[in-house]
């Protein structure tokens, strides 16, 4: 079973930068989801851009009941 998975990455993360494309190819549940690269976030995206992360997660749960 493929469960939906959304990936939210930062445009400024020195640790995971660029790995989003690799991971999306490896995990079937990522296919067809609205992945986003969020501006002005660092490695701890939820702390740097928490409101935007929350909005994206609310939309994801709404779109994938």
C-alpha positions as CSV (number, residue, x, y, z in Angstrom):
1,X,0.0,0.0,0.0
2,X,1.3,3.5,-0.9
3,X,0.4,6.0,1.7
4,X,0.6,9.7,0.6
5,X,3.6,11.6,1.7
6,X,4.4,15.3,1.2
7,X,7.9,16.7,1.3
8,X,8.5,20.2,2.4
9,X,12.1,21.4,1.9
10,X,13.9,24.7,2.5
11,X,15.7,26.7,-0.1
12,X,18.4,27.4,2.4
13,X,19.1,24.1,4.1
14,X,22.8,23.3,3.9
15,X,22.3,19.7,5.1
16,X,19.5,18.4,2.9
17,X,19.7,20.7,-0.1
18,X,18.9,18.8,-3.3
19,X,18.0,15.5,-1.7
20,X,14.3,16.1,-2.2
21,X,14.5,14.8,-5.8
22,X,16.3,11.7,-4.8
23,X,13.9,10.8,-2.0
24,X,10.9,11.5,-4.2
25,X,12.1,8.9,-6.6
26,X,12.6,6.3,-3.9
27,X,9.3,6.6,-2.0
28,X,6.2,5.7,-3.9
29,X,3.8,7.7,-1.7
30,X,5.4,11.0,-2.9
31,X,4.1,10.6,-6.4
32,X,1.4,13.1,-7.4
33,X,1.8,15.2,-4.2
34,X,2.3,19.0,-4.0
35,X,5.8,19.1,-2.8
36,X,7.1,22.5,-1.9
37,X,10.4,24.2,-1.4
38,X,9.8,27.0,1.1
39,X,11.8,30.2,0.9
40,X,13.9,31.6,3.8
41,X,13.9,28.4,5.9
42,X,17.0,26.7,7.3
43,X,17.6,23.2,8.4
44,X,14.8,23.4,11.0
45,X,12.1,24.5,8.7
46,X,9.3,24.1,11.1
47,X,11.0,26.6,13.4
48,X,12.0,29.1,10.7
49,X,8.7,29.0,8.6
50,X,6.3,27.3,11.0
51,X,3.2,29.1,9.7
52,X,3.8,28.2,6.1
53,X,4.6,24.6,7.1
54,X,1.4,24.4,9.0
55,X,-0.6,25.7,6.1
56,X,0.9,23.2,3.7
57,X,0.2,20.3,6.1
58,X,-3.4,21.3,6.6
59,X,-3.9,21.4,2.8
60,X,-2.2,18.0,2.5
61,X,-4.4,16.4,5.1
62,X,-7.5,18.0,3.4
63,X,-6.5,16.7,0.0
64,X,-5.6,13.2,1.3
65,X,-8.4,12.1,3.6
